[in-house]
Amino acid sequence: MRGSIVWLSEHDSPDAFPPVDRALVEPDGLLAAGGDLSPTRLLAAYRRGIFPWYSRGQPILWWCPDPRAVLMPDQLKVSRSLLKSSRNRGFVTRIDTAFRDVVRACGSSELRPGGTWLSPEMRAAYIKLHKQGFAHSVETWLDDRLVGGLYGVALGGMFFGESMFSMERDASKVALKRLCEELICRGFHMIDCQMSTPHLMSLGAKMIPRGEFTAVLGEHVGGPFQPGLWNEDTLLAGNEAPPGDV
């Protein structure tokens, strides 16, 4: 029924999400509430194009907006200033060497004084996915300081971007550039950016109808995929050595 959402119990099957076309129009894409943030439920959600997003004091809210913001890895807009930053400012990019630190920075109230949706429960959930080899971080380092980065979830040929942060100009963009290079090498098809922002659109993201997005999911999310850390032995682009153990 339009105009209402499904309430999930922690005891419901991880697959108990309703069809995404039942999501509300206002607020755009709200589909369900409740449940939990277990790895099995999170992965079941991502396979359907659903993601969690809620503020402190709210129940877990599950979303699938229409239209959807996406970025093709080979369509990232690399400006001349970004190219100069990546070449000349001393940035080094690494993957999966500081996942906890990236998630912590993405949820920092100091970097986001307007508030953050990354509660301790959310951070713990993505750290579990990282340990299982589904969630990955791309980090930008300067003089062995973590100054920018992003993280997201990889399934099949899809990368579901979650959040990014920057402490130096262009540091998060440099991380995104490295991510796109790695995804191209690994044969990934698309980055899900979830919702549109001027920042993402300036980097080449575009909006597509939800039906088109879920059709792409059907083609690519179940493709050949082996979860695991993208460490120095498995990196295909850049292949920078990590500063230490994960």
Kinemage of the C-alpha trace (Angstrom):
@kinemage 1
@onewidth
@group {chain A} dominant
@subgroup {mainchain}
@vectorlist {calphas} color= white
{ca met a 1} P 0.000 0.000 0.000
{ca arg a 2} L 1.357 3.426 -0.931
{ca gly a 3} L 1.753 5.921 1.882
{ca ser a 4} L 2.977 3.493 4.541
{ca ile a 5} L 6.213 1.702 5.357
{ca val a 6} L 6.956 -1.810 6.544
{ca trp a 7} L 8.190 -2.272 10.110
{ca leu a 8} L 10.803 -4.994 10.440
{ca ser a 9} L 11.559 -7.068 13.514
{ca glu a 10} L 15.029 -8.223 14.472
{ca his a 11} L 13.612 -11.732 14.133
{ca asp a 12} L 12.399 -11.241 10.552
{ca ser a 13} L 14.341 -12.874 7.761
{ca pro a 14} L 17.130 -10.658 6.359
{ca asp a 15} L 15.245 -10.899 3.050
{ca ala a 16} L 12.000 -9.499 4.506
{ca phe a 17} L 12.265 -6.156 2.704
{ca pro a 18} L 9.239 -5.098 0.654
{ca pro a 19} L 9.568 -4.408 -3.090
{ca val a 20} L 11.416 -1.137 -3.621
{ca asp a 21} L 8.586 0.339 -5.700
{ca arg a 22} L 6.611 0.566 -2.449
{ca ala a 23} L 8.971 3.244 -1.127
{ca leu a 24} L 7.404 6.559 -0.190
{ca val a 25} L 7.505 9.542 -2.502
{ca glu a 26} L 7.773 11.862 0.503
{ca pro a 27} L 10.214 11.489 2.094
{ca asp a 28} L 11.713 10.229 -1.115
{ca gly a 29} L 12.638 6.564 -0.953
{ca leu a 30} L 11.726 5.686 2.646
{ca leu a 31} L 10.811 1.993 2.468
{ca ala a 32} L 11.025 0.331 5.872
{ca ala a 33} L 12.024 0.791 9.507
{ca gly a 34} L 13.381 -1.433 12.224
{ca gly a 35} L 15.239 -4.684 11.916
{ca asp a 36} L 18.936 -4.719 12.710
{ca leu a 37} L 22.337 -3.946 11.197
{ca ser a 38} L 23.603 -7.524 10.998
{ca pro a 39} L 25.902 -8.278 8.052
{ca thr a 40} L 23.332 -10.626 6.510
{ca arg a 41} L 20.584 -7.984 6.594
{ca leu a 42} L 22.878 -5.243 5.295
{ca leu a 43} L 24.037 -7.394 2.381
{ca ala a 44} L 20.445 -8.414 1.605
{ca ala a 45} L 19.532 -4.715 1.551
{ca tyr a 46} L 22.380 -3.693 -0.758
{ca arg a 47} L 21.541 -6.487 -3.193
{ca arg a 48} L 18.109 -4.875 -3.540
{ca gly a 49} L 19.369 -1.307 -3.809
{ca ile a 50} L 18.340 -0.474 -0.230
{ca phe a 51} L 20.558 1.282 2.305
{ca pro a 52} L 20.218 2.338 5.979
{ca trp a 53} L 20.206 6.015 6.907
{ca tyr a 54} L 18.896 7.438 10.159
{ca ser a 55} L 19.750 9.894 12.902
{ca arg a 56} L 20.443 9.294 16.569
{ca gly a 57} L 17.205 8.584 18.439
{ca gln a 58} L 15.407 7.239 15.355
{ca pro a 59} L 14.744 3.595 14.512
{ca ile a 60} L 16.816 2.123 11.699
{ca leu a 61} L 15.382 3.569 8.472
{ca trp a 62} L 15.825 1.858 5.090
{ca trp a 63} L 15.794 3.809 1.823
{ca cys a 64} L 15.638 3.353 -1.937
{ca pro a 65} L 15.154 6.810 -3.523
{ca asp a 66} L 13.969 7.565 -7.035
{ca pro a 67} L 15.904 8.763 -8.985
{ca arg a 68} L 19.264 7.385 -7.887
{ca ala a 69} L 22.697 9.033 -8.002
{ca val a 70} L 25.337 6.817 -9.642
{ca leu a 71} L 28.846 7.188 -11.011
{ca met a 72} L 30.430 5.061 -13.715
{ca pro a 73} L 34.076 4.502 -12.729
{ca asp a 74} L 35.297 5.411 -16.224
{ca gln a 75} L 33.252 8.630 -16.248
{ca leu a 76} L 34.845 10.353 -13.246
{ca lys a 77} L 35.568 13.981 -14.130
{ca val a 78} L 39.202 14.627 -13.274
{ca ser a 79} L 39.850 18.354 -13.435
{ca arg a 80} L 43.279 19.793 -14.092
{ca ser a 81} L 43.458 21.002 -10.499
{ca leu a 82} L 42.651 17.514 -9.193
{ca leu a 83} L 45.243 15.999 -11.505
{ca lys a 84} L 47.836 18.476 -10.224
{ca ser a 85} L 46.894 17.719 -6.611
{ca ser a 86} L 47.213 13.967 -7.134
{ca arg a 87} L 50.610 14.396 -8.799
{ca asn a 88} L 52.263 17.277 -6.977
{ca arg a 89} L 50.985 17.569 -3.403
{ca gly a 90} L 52.650 14.456 -2.025
{ca phe a 91} L 49.449 12.454 -1.557
{ca val a 92} L 49.737 8.668 -1.322
{ca thr a 93} L 46.662 6.463 -1.686
{ca arg a 94} L 46.212 3.102 -0.009
{ca ile a 95} L 43.346 0.654 0.275
{ca asp a 96} L 42.094 -1.266 3.321
{ca thr a 97} L 44.929 -0.217 5.611
{ca ala a 98} L 42.933 2.037 7.970
{ca phe a 99} L 39.248 1.161 7.628
{ca arg a 100} L 38.349 1.961 11.245
{ca asp a 101} L 40.041 5.344 11.035
{ca val a 102} L 38.254 6.225 7.801
{ca val a 103} L 34.846 5.319 9.234
{ca arg a 104} L 35.637 7.223 12.425
{ca ala a 105} L 36.630 10.320 10.424
{ca cys a 106} L 33.522 10.080 8.252
{ca gly a 107} L 31.450 10.172 11.436
{ca ser a 108} L 33.456 12.916 13.145
{ca ser a 109} L 31.360 15.747 14.572
{ca glu a 110} L 34.415 17.996 14.239
{ca leu a 111} L 34.529 17.455 10.469
{ca arg a 112} L 30.726 17.590 10.231
{ca pro a 113} L 29.595 20.229 12.726
{ca gly a 114} L 26.066 20.029 11.345
{ca gly a 115} L 25.754 16.462 12.588
{ca thr a 116} L 26.420 12.957 11.330
{ca trp a 117} L 24.297 9.872 10.792
{ca leu a 118} L 27.227 7.513 11.487
{ca ser a 119} L 26.322 6.341 14.974
{ca pro a 120} L 28.570 3.939 16.908
{ca glu a 121} L 26.168 1.140 15.916
{ca met a 122} L 26.524 2.000 12.237
{ca arg a 123} L 30.297 2.180 12.476
{ca ala a 124} L 30.418 -1.216 14.207
{ca ala a 125} L 28.197 -2.723 11.504
{ca tyr a 126} L 30.474 -1.624 8.661
{ca ile a 127} L 33.574 -2.744 10.536
{ca lys a 128} L 32.001 -6.223 10.667
{ca leu a 129} L 31.423 -6.088 6.900
{ca his a 130} L 35.033 -5.028 6.448
{ca lys a 131} L 36.274 -7.981 8.484
{ca gln a 132} L 34.203 -10.250 6.244
{ca gly a 133} L 35.767 -8.722 3.123
{ca phe a 134} L 32.710 -6.845 1.825
{ca ala a 135} L 33.473 -3.283 2.931
{ca his a 136} L 36.560 -1.395 1.787
{ca ser a 137} L 38.294 1.894 2.481
{ca val a 138} L 40.374 4.041 0.166
{ca glu a 139} L 42.701 6.347 2.073
{ca thr a 140} L 44.657 9.458 1.164
{ca trp a 141} L 47.848 9.943 3.168
{ca leu a 142} L 50.179 12.930 3.436
{ca asp a 143} L 53.452 12.453 5.301
{ca asp a 144} L 51.949 9.307 6.883
{ca arg a 145} L 48.921 11.284 8.106
{ca leu a 146} L 45.453 10.143 7.085
{ca val a 147} L 44.002 13.287 5.481
{ca gly a 148} L 41.108 11.966 3.421
{ca gly a 149} L 39.274 8.878 2.328
{ca leu a 150} L 36.064 7.042 1.650
{ca tyr a 151} L 34.475 3.674 2.293
{ca gly a 152} L 31.754 1.502 0.824
{ca val a 153} L 30.502 -2.020 0.155
{ca ala a 154} L 31.481 -4.206 -2.813
{ca leu a 155} L 29.131 -6.849 -4.205
{ca gly a 156} L 29.490 -8.502 -7.584
{ca gly a 157} L 30.291 -5.709 -10.033
{ca met a 158} L 28.782 -2.958 -7.880
{ca phe a 159} L 30.383 -0.646 -5.333
{ca phe a 160} L 27.992 1.014 -2.888
{ca gly a 161} L 29.618 4.232 -1.723
{ca glu a 162} L 28.773 5.237 1.829
{ca ser a 163} L 30.737 8.264 2.978
{ca met a 164} L 33.906 10.274 2.467
{ca phe a 165} L 35.903 12.877 4.368
{ca ser a 166} L 38.696 15.354 3.739
{ca met a 167} L 41.142 17.211 5.967
{ca glu a 168} L 43.174 18.651 3.083
{ca arg a 169} L 42.005 20.199 -0.180
{ca asp a 170} L 41.207 17.513 -2.789
{ca ala a 171} L 42.114 14.646 -0.434
{ca ser a 172} L 38.724 12.917 -0.765
{ca lys a 173} L 38.699 13.498 -4.528
{ca val a 174} L 42.121 11.851 -4.787
{ca ala a 175} L 40.700 8.848 -2.900
{ca leu a 176} L 37.725 8.711 -5.278
{ca lys a 177} L 40.053 8.826 -8.270
{ca arg a 178} L 42.015 5.889 -6.850
{ca leu a 179} L 38.780 3.996 -6.164
{ca cys a 180} L 37.617 4.431 -9.759
{ca glu a 181} L 40.981 3.215 -11.064
{ca glu a 182} L 40.807 0.142 -8.840
{ca leu a 183} L 37.203 -0.608 -9.796
{ca ile a 184} L 38.004 -0.351 -13.505
{ca cys a 185} L 40.863 -2.811 -13.065
{ca arg a 186} L 38.556 -5.182 -11.183
{ca gly a 187} L 35.785 -4.979 -13.770
{ca phe a 188} L 33.227 -3.181 -11.600
{ca his a 189} L 30.327 -1.612 -13.467
{ca met a 190} L 28.946 1.168 -11.277
{ca ile a 191} L 29.310 3.135 -8.048
{ca asp a 192} L 26.058 3.728 -6.188
{ca cys a 193} L 26.218 7.262 -4.768
{ca gln a 194} L 22.725 6.951 -3.248
{ca met a 195} L 21.657 10.606 -3.225
{ca ser a 196} L 22.635 13.577 -5.340
{ca thr a 197} L 24.905 16.330 -4.043
{ca pro a 198} L 26.461 19.200 -6.032
{ca his a 199} L 29.893 17.800 -5.093
{ca leu a 200} L 29.145 14.378 -6.586
{ca met a 201} L 27.488 15.790 -9.696
{ca ser a 202} L 30.550 17.963 -10.357
{ca leu a 203} L 32.650 14.777 -10.342
{ca gly a 204} L 30.578 13.036 -13.001
{ca ala a 205} L 27.737 11.416 -11.072
{ca lys a 206} L 24.337 11.341 -12.749
{ca met a 207} L 20.747 10.594 -11.796
{ca ile a 208} L 18.964 7.545 -13.195
{ca pro a 209} L 15.425 6.230 -12.536
{ca arg a 210} L 15.114 3.691 -9.752
{ca gly a 211} L 13.833 1.081 -12.188
{ca glu a 212} L 16.937 1.466 -14.326
{ca phe a 213} L 19.131 1.254 -11.238
{ca thr a 214} L 17.529 -1.960 -9.981
{ca ala a 215} L 17.793 -3.460 -13.483
{ca val a 216} L 21.540 -2.774 -13.427
{ca leu a 217} L 21.702 -4.366 -9.980
{ca gly a 218} L 20.005 -7.466 -11.338
{ca glu a 219} L 22.680 -7.762 -14.008
{ca his a 220} L 25.776 -7.022 -11.933
{ca val a 221} L 25.327 -7.549 -8.201
{ca gly a 222} L 25.332 -11.327 -8.524
{ca gly a 223} L 28.376 -11.551 -10.752
{ca pro a 224} L 31.590 -13.412 -9.919
{ca phe a 225} L 32.897 -12.015 -6.666
{ca gln a 226} L 35.255 -13.182 -3.948
{ca pro a 227} L 35.058 -11.181 -0.696
{ca gly a 228} L 38.340 -10.331 0.952
{ca leu a 229} L 40.595 -7.435 1.826
{ca trp a 230} L 42.017 -5.477 -1.070
{ca asn a 231} L 45.494 -5.598 0.414
{ca glu a 232} L 48.868 -5.041 -1.187
{ca asp a 233} L 48.839 -8.528 -2.705
{ca thr a 234} L 45.488 -8.071 -4.457
{ca leu a 235} L 45.546 -4.402 -5.481
{ca leu a 236} L 45.399 -3.870 -9.209
{ca ala a 237} L 45.879 -0.088 -9.472
{ca gly a 238} L 48.592 1.920 -7.697
{ca asn a 239} L 49.662 -0.855 -5.313
{ca glu a 240} L 51.059 1.346 -2.553
{ca ala a 241} L 52.497 -0.475 0.431
{ca pro a 242} L 50.488 -0.054 3.669
{ca pro a 243} L 51.991 1.710 6.690
{ca gly a 244} L 51.202 -1.228 8.965
{ca asp a 245} L 48.714 -3.946 9.755
{ca val a 246} L 44.980 -3.396 9.360
